[in-house]
């Protein structure tokens, strides 16, 4: 993955290997998009996504208006976090986890062909058996669908693995 760098992770004993970070980005069910509101408050929201490995970007679909688009219009610098496997270990007072944190620049108002291609990637990930039906639905609702592209500026990953 381009821009993967764990050098600034404080706990160097908890680094997530780049190959596992890539697997997590490919297979993660959802991620948390974190932004700053126009009023200066933090705002995070869980969203389905797809990672376009070739572009090293994340695609997210949403309505063509709303709070996240206002946040991005004010400040396109966002963070996107995907959390993988977790398990609380009560008797050790800790949690096993893995996560990838991406610093990104959000882009809106993408060309129509890129937006439709992104919807195809989303269908490949979440509904591969129903892709043809999904593409017909996407074409019908295309006028009320926005696609965000998060261009990854930097990425890092952490994990904790305590054996039980």
N, C-alpha and C positions, 0 to 999 in steps of 0.2 A: 504494500500500500504506500502510495506517495505520501510524504510528509509525516510518517510515523516516527515518533521520537519520544523515548522514555527518559531522556537525560534529566528532565526537570522534576521527575517524580521523587518526592522526599524519601519514601520508603523503597529504596532500590531492591530490597528483598521481596517485594510484592509485584514485580513487573509482569505484565501479561505479554506473552510472546506474540510477535507480529502475526504469525500464521493463525493463532487462536483469535486474535483481534479481528482479522479478516473473516474468519468463520462466523464470529459473533455478528459482525455487520451484515453478512449474507443471510443469516438465519434468524436474527432477532425479530420478535413479533412486533415490537413497538420501541420507540425511543422518546425521550423527553426533549422537546425543543424549548430552550430557555432564551428569553429576550428581555429587553428593558422597555417598559411602557413609555409613551410620550410624557407621562407625569413623573418618570424616573423610578418607578417601582419595578421590582423583578416580576417576571411572569413566565411560568413554565407550564407546558401542556403535553400530555402523552399523545403520540400520533403514530399511525402505521406509516411505514416508509419502505423504500427500496434503495439499495446502494448500487449505483452504476459504477462498476469497477473500472471500466474503460475511461470514464470521465473523472473518476475519483470524486463523485458527487452523490448527494442524497436527494431523492425526489420524494415530495410529499404532496398529496392532493388535498384541496380544501375548497370552501366556498369562495367566490370572487370578492367577498368583502368580510370584514370582521376584525376582531381585536388583534390577532397575530399579524395581519397585513398592515394594520396601523403601526404596530410596533416596528415591523421591518422597514416600513417607509421612513420612520424616524431614525432608525439605526439598524442597518443590515448586518451588523456583527452579532452573531448568535452562537450559542453552544448547543450541541446535540449529544445526548448521552444514551447509550444502549447498555442495559444491564442483562447479563446472561444468567447462568445458574447461580442460585443462592441457597443457603441452608443454614438456619440458626442452629448453633450447637450450645444448648443451654448449660450443660455441665462444664463447659470451657469458657462460658461468658463471651462468646464471639460468634462471628458469622463467616461462613465460606462465601465468597462472591467472586464475580468477574465483571468488569465493565470497561467500556471504551468511551472516552470523552473526545469530542471533535470540536475544534474551533472552526467556525465557518463564516462565509459571507453569503447571505441569502439573496437570491435573485427572483424577481417576479416578472410578469409580462413576457414570458418566453414565447418564441415563435410557435405557431400552431403545430407544425410537424414535430417539434421537440416535445410539446405537451402531450400529443397523442402517443408518441413513442414512450414517454414516461408512464402513461396509463397502461400501455402494453407490458412494460416491465413490472408494474405493480400487480397486474393480473397474473403474470408469470409466477410471481412469488406467492400471492394469496389465493388465487383461484385458477390454477393451471388447467384443471379439467373442464372449466367453464369459460375459458378465454374467449371463444368465439361469441358466446352470448354476452360476455362482459364488454367486448369491443363494440357490439351493437348498442349496448346500454351507454357506454362512454360517448359514442357519437351522438346519441339523442340528448344527453345531458351535458355535452361539451360546452355549451354556451354559459352554463352555470357552474363551471369547474375551473378553479385556478390550480396551477402547479407551481410549487416552490422548488427551486433548485438550490441546495446548500453546497457551495463549493468549499471543499475541505482545505483549510489553511494549515492546520496541524492536528495531529491525533496522538493520543497516548492511551495506554491501557494498564489497569491494575487488577490484581487478583489476590485472594487469600485462600490458602488450602491447608486446613488443619485436619489431620487424620483422626478419625473417631474410632 
